[in-house]
């Protein structure tokens, strides 16, 4: 009986320390953004989020985020701007690059919460982001 109890407690504690998979409520989820443009800040959002989040504060190495959004859902509140963002090669060109994705390399504990560090793929390419963040 002691051996069975020990096994059950060990198995349970192992489950509690491993990352739990979370699925966002995709019908309610949106990704918001703000970017400085020539006429001030432009705010907008995307919908169509697909994500798998594995997270445990006790298992950050086993935690991860994989997420993507439908680029065609970009919405800044101005239809002409939305059309340009969706259709022009200099912006999103959503016919050629339909999804924007993020995949974490690591999740770190910070003073005020957690930060996911990883690769953002926009227009099929991600290294440009590293340049912008330097």
N, C-alpha and C positions, 0 to 999 in steps of 0.2 A: 504494500500500500504506500509506503514512504517513497519507493522508487517511482510509482505511478504519479504521485503528487509532485515530486521533483521534476519529472518529465513534463507534466502539464504546465507547471510554473515556468520552466525554461522555455518551452515552446511559445507560451503566451508572451513572455517578455521579449522573445525574438521577434514576434509579430508586431509588438508595439514599437520596437526600435527601427523597423524597416519603413521605407517611404510608402505612404498611402497614395493611391491613384485617385485623383479628383477629375471630374468632368464638369466644365462650366455649363451653365444654362445658356446654350448658344442662341436661343430665341430672345434672350434678354441682354446678352453681352454685346458690347461695342468697344471699339478701340478709338480713343480720342487723340487728336494731335493738334499742335500749334506750331507754326513755322513763320519766321519773319520774312515778309515779302517786300517788294518795292514800295508798297503803300501801307505798311504796317503789318501787324500780326494777322495771319490767316488761321482760323480755327476750323476744324472739320472732324469727321469721324468715318469709320469703316464699320460694316457689319459682316456677317458671314463667317464668324470666328469658328475655327475648329482647333481644339487643343487637348493635349493630354498632359496633366500636371501630376508628377510624383513628388511628394514632399513630406519630410519629417524633420523637425528641428534637431532630432537626435541622430539623423542619418543624412547629412548634407551631401556626402559623396554619392549616395544612392538616390538623391533627389534630382529631378530634371524637369524641364519644360520644353515641349514641342508644340508650336502654335502656328497657325496660318490664318489669313483673312482673304476674302474675295476682293481683289483690287478694284473690280468694277463697282463696288458699293461705296466708293469714296463720295463724300457729301460735304460740301463746304457751305451749303445754303444758297449758292449762286449757280444756276444751271449752266451758264456759258463757261464758267471756270471749271465746273465738274466735267463738262464735255472735253475741254482742253486737257485736263488731267488724265482722263481715260484714254484719249485718242492720240495725243501727240507723242512722238518718240522721245522728245526732250523731257517728258514727264513720265507717266506710268505705262503708257502703251499697253493697256489691259488686254487687248486681243492677243498680243504676243507674250505677255507676262501676266497671266490671270491671277496668280497668288503671290502674296507677300508672306514670308515665313520667318520664324525665329526658332532657333534651337540652342538651348543653354549648353555651355561647356562646364559651368560650375555655378553653384549657389553659395553665397557667402553671408555670414551673419554680420550685421552692422549694428551700431548703437540703437538705431530707431527701427530695426526690422531686418529684412533680408533683401539681397540684391542678386538677380540672375545675370550672369555674364555669358555672352554667347554670340552667335552669328545671326545677323539680320540679313536676309536675302531679299533684295529689291531689284526687280528687272533681271532676275537670273544671276545676280552677282552680288557678292558681299564685301570684298576687300576695301572698297571705297569708304565704307563706314569707319574702318579703322583709321583711315587718313583724317576724316572729319573729327574724330574724337581725340586726336592727339593734341 
